[in-house]
Amino acid sequence: MASSTPSTRAPWKSAGPHRSWHVPRRRSCASCSGCVRRRSPIPTYRALSPSSGPVGNVIAGIVLTYSRSFAIGDRVRIGEHLGDVVSLGYFATKLRSPRNEEITLPNGQVAAQPIVNFTRLAGKAGLVLHTQVTIGYGAEWKTVHGLLIEAAGRVEGVEREPEPWVFQRSLNDYHITYEICCVTRESHQQLLLYSRLHEEIQDAFARAGVEILSPAYSSLRDANAPVLPDEPKGPRAEPGGFRIRPRDA
């Protein structure tokens, strides 16, 4: 009677007059409980990833809460969205935009994007406002620096200490790029302060008779009539036109 006990002989031993090899059969992974147990954590990890729906949003909300990237009431920019933080829930974060719009962002999306907090350091060190203007090479750079600092000092809400400062960012083909920087502690008034700063810059340069050049300014005009607003320099002078002289014979 043949024994049902599986053979335990080494695969290189001969089973008879002719040498043969015994190769044990390998069970498939579908019937192997060990393989199933080893592979089971993979789908679990994918289910808990931040971008996989409600569970991921909850995990991202916990991460945002303990990382303290922002607090309720902070002015932040998340990706392309700017606003004040209204709430941080289990599934989503809500912002109120400067136009009084409510923006709801899934926590998984918030955790995956850069977060800029304008309020966190504004109370102690202040928030730096900065904007650029392009001025032609005909204007002395010391004059431009003085006009920009004067304009920033006239804006209500800009700190007097530290005093506003100016960088020369680049020397272009037809103009120089200047950047004025100033400090404020009113992070929630950021857009309004930028608007007032731009107004004061235009007024300061118009009073001094210095023309602000746009980066792509190209036109054919009478060079004797500068492009300035009517106020406060008074009525704009009428251009004299182009004078054409016949060439002497």
C-alpha positions as CSV (number, residue, x, y, z in Angstrom):
1,M,0.0,0.0,0.0
2,A,1.4,3.3,-1.0
3,S,2.0,5.8,1.7
4,S,0.3,9.2,1.5
5,T,3.1,10.9,3.4
6,P,4.7,13.5,1.0
7,S,8.3,12.7,0.0
8,T,11.0,14.4,1.9
9,R,14.0,13.3,-0.1
10,A,16.4,15.9,-1.5
11,P,15.7,17.1,-5.0
12,W,19.1,15.9,-6.2
13,K,18.7,12.3,-5.1
14,S,17.8,9.7,-7.6
15,A,14.5,7.9,-7.3
16,G,15.5,4.9,-9.4
17,P,17.9,3.8,-12.0
18,H,17.5,7.1,-13.7
19,R,18.3,10.4,-11.9
20,S,15.3,12.7,-11.5
21,W,14.7,16.0,-9.8
22,H,11.9,16.5,-7.3
23,V,10.6,20.1,-7.4
24,P,8.0,20.9,-4.8
25,R,4.9,22.7,-6.1
26,R,4.5,26.3,-5.1
27,R,1.0,27.4,-4.0
28,S,-0.4,30.5,-5.6
29,C,-0.7,33.7,-3.6
30,A,-4.5,33.5,-3.7
31,S,-4.4,30.4,-1.5
32,C,-1.5,31.5,0.6
33,S,-2.7,33.1,3.9
34,G,0.8,34.3,4.6
35,C,0.9,36.3,1.4
36,V,-2.5,37.8,2.1
37,R,-1.4,38.8,5.6
38,R,1.8,40.4,4.3
39,R,-0.1,42.4,1.6
40,S,-3.0,43.5,3.8
41,P,-1.3,46.8,5.2
42,I,-1.0,48.2,1.6
43,P,-4.6,48.9,0.9
44,T,-5.0,50.1,4.5
45,Y,-2.3,52.7,4.0
46,R,-3.9,53.9,0.7
47,A,-7.2,54.3,2.4
48,L,-5.7,56.6,5.0
49,S,-3.8,58.8,2.6
50,P,-4.8,62.5,2.8
51,S,-6.2,62.6,-0.8
52,S,-8.5,59.6,-0.6
53,G,-11.8,61.2,0.6
54,P,-13.5,61.7,3.9
55,V,-11.0,59.6,6.0
56,G,-8.1,61.4,4.5
57,N,-9.7,64.8,5.2
58,V,-10.2,63.9,8.8
59,I,-6.5,62.8,9.2
60,A,-5.4,66.0,7.4
61,G,-7.6,68.1,9.8
62,I,-5.8,66.5,12.8
63,V,-2.4,67.3,11.2
64,L,-3.4,70.9,10.6
65,T,-4.7,71.3,14.1
66,Y,-1.5,70.0,15.8
67,S,0.8,71.7,13.3
68,R,-0.8,75.1,14.2
69,S,-0.3,76.5,10.7
70,F,-3.1,79.0,11.4
71,A,-5.7,79.9,13.9
72,I,-9.2,81.2,13.7
73,G,-9.2,84.8,12.5
74,D,-5.8,84.7,10.8
75,R,-5.4,86.2,7.3
76,V,-3.9,83.4,5.2
77,R,-3.3,82.4,1.6
78,I,-3.9,78.7,0.8
79,G,-2.9,78.0,-2.8
80,E,-4.6,80.7,-4.8
81,H,-7.3,81.5,-2.1
82,L,-6.8,84.6,0.2
83,G,-9.0,85.2,3.2
84,D,-9.6,85.0,7.0
85,V,-9.9,81.7,8.7
86,V,-13.5,81.2,9.9
87,S,-13.4,77.5,11.0
88,L,-11.3,74.4,10.9
89,G,-13.5,71.4,11.0
90,Y,-13.1,67.6,10.7
91,F,-13.5,67.6,7.0
92,A,-13.0,71.1,5.7
93,T,-11.5,74.6,6.4
94,K,-13.6,77.7,5.7
95,L,-12.2,81.1,4.7
96,R,-13.9,84.5,4.4
97,S,-12.4,86.4,1.4
98,P,-11.9,90.2,1.3
99,R,-15.0,90.3,-0.9
100,N,-17.0,88.7,1.9
101,E,-17.2,85.3,0.1
102,E,-17.1,82.1,2.1
103,I,-14.6,79.6,0.7
104,T,-14.7,75.9,1.7
105,L,-11.6,73.9,1.2
106,P,-11.3,70.1,2.0
107,N,-8.6,69.5,4.6
108,G,-6.8,67.1,2.3
109,Q,-6.4,69.9,-0.2
110,V,-5.3,72.4,2.4
111,A,-2.6,70.1,3.8
112,A,-1.3,69.5,0.3
113,Q,-0.8,73.2,-0.6
114,P,1.6,75.9,0.6
115,I,0.0,78.0,3.5
116,V,1.1,81.6,3.9
117,N,0.1,83.1,7.2
118,F,0.1,87.0,7.2
119,T,-1.1,87.4,10.8
120,R,1.2,85.0,12.8
121,L,4.2,87.4,12.9
122,A,2.6,90.7,12.1
123,G,1.8,91.5,15.7
124,K,5.4,91.2,16.9
125,A,7.8,91.8,14.0
126,G,5.3,93.3,11.5
127,L,4.3,92.4,8.0
128,V,6.4,93.7,5.1
129,L,4.4,95.4,2.3
130,H,6.4,95.6,-1.0
131,T,5.6,96.9,-4.5
132,Q,7.7,97.7,-7.6
133,V,7.9,100.6,-10.0
134,T,10.0,101.1,-13.1
135,I,11.7,104.5,-13.6
136,G,13.8,105.6,-16.6
137,Y,17.5,106.1,-16.4
138,G,17.0,109.9,-16.8
139,A,15.9,110.1,-13.1
140,E,18.6,110.1,-10.4
141,W,18.3,107.0,-8.3
142,K,18.7,109.0,-5.0
143,T,15.7,111.1,-6.0
144,V,13.6,108.0,-6.8
145,H,14.5,106.5,-3.4
146,G,13.5,109.7,-1.6
147,L,10.1,109.8,-3.4
148,L,9.3,106.2,-2.7
149,I,10.2,106.6,1.0
150,E,8.2,109.8,1.2
151,A,5.2,108.1,-0.4
152,A,5.3,105.1,2.0
153,G,5.6,107.4,5.0
154,R,2.3,109.2,4.1
155,V,0.3,105.9,4.2
156,E,-1.7,105.7,7.4
157,G,-1.1,102.2,9.0
158,V,2.6,102.0,7.9
159,E,5.0,101.9,10.8
160,R,7.6,104.7,11.2
161,E,10.1,102.3,12.8
162,P,11.7,100.7,10.9
163,E,11.8,103.3,8.3
164,P,10.7,102.2,4.7
165,W,13.5,101.1,2.5
166,V,14.1,100.7,-1.2
167,F,15.8,97.9,-3.3
168,Q,17.0,98.3,-6.9
169,R,15.8,95.0,-8.2
170,S,17.1,95.1,-11.8
171,L,18.7,97.2,-14.5
172,N,16.6,96.7,-17.6
173,D,17.1,97.9,-21.2
174,Y,15.1,101.1,-20.8
175,H,14.3,101.5,-17.1
176,I,15.3,100.5,-13.6
177,T,13.0,98.4,-11.3
178,Y,12.7,99.8,-7.8
179,E,11.0,98.0,-4.9
180,I,9.7,99.9,-1.9
181,C,9.3,98.0,1.4
182,C,7.5,99.1,4.5
183,V,6.2,97.5,7.7
184,T,2.6,97.3,9.0
185,R,1.0,95.5,11.9
186,E,-2.5,95.6,10.3
187,S,-2.4,92.3,8.3
188,H,-6.2,92.3,7.7
189,Q,-5.9,95.7,6.0
190,Q,-3.3,94.5,3.5
191,L,-5.2,95.2,0.3
192,L,-6.3,98.6,1.4
193,L,-2.8,99.6,2.4
194,Y,-1.5,98.5,-1.0
195,S,-4.0,100.7,-2.7
196,R,-3.1,103.7,-0.6
197,L,0.6,103.1,-1.1
198,H,0.1,103.0,-4.9
199,E,-1.9,106.3,-4.7
200,E,0.8,108.0,-2.7
201,I,3.5,106.8,-5.1
202,Q,1.7,108.3,-8.1
203,D,1.1,111.6,-6.3
204,A,4.7,111.9,-5.2
205,F,6.2,111.2,-8.6
206,A,3.7,113.5,-10.3
207,R,4.6,116.4,-7.9
208,A,8.3,115.8,-8.6
209,G,7.8,115.6,-12.4
210,V,9.3,112.1,-12.6
211,E,7.6,109.8,-15.1
212,I,6.7,106.2,-14.1
213,L,7.4,103.8,-17.0
214,S,5.4,100.7,-17.5
215,P,7.5,97.5,-18.2
216,A,6.3,97.4,-21.9
217,Y,6.0,101.0,-22.7
218,S,6.3,101.6,-26.5
219,S,4.8,104.6,-28.3
220,L,5.6,107.3,-30.8
221,R,5.0,110.7,-29.2
222,D,6.3,114.2,-28.9
223,A,9.2,113.9,-26.4
224,N,8.6,117.6,-25.3
225,A,5.3,116.8,-23.6
226,P,5.8,114.4,-20.6
227,V,3.0,112.0,-19.7
228,L,1.7,113.3,-16.4
229,P,-1.7,113.6,-14.9
230,D,-3.5,117.0,-14.9
231,E,-3.3,117.3,-11.2
232,P,-1.4,118.5,-9.3
233,K,0.9,119.9,-12.0
234,G,-1.9,121.8,-13.7
235,P,-3.3,121.5,-17.2
236,R,-1.3,119.3,-19.5
237,A,0.7,121.2,-22.1
238,E,-0.4,120.7,-25.7
239,P,2.2,118.8,-27.7
240,G,4.0,120.8,-30.3
241,G,3.9,118.0,-32.9
242,F,6.8,116.8,-35.0
243,R,8.9,119.4,-36.9
244,I,10.2,118.3,-40.3
245,R,13.0,120.4,-41.8
246,P,14.0,120.0,-45.5
247,R,17.5,119.0,-45.9
248,D,19.8,121.7,-47.2
249,A,20.8,121.2,-50.8
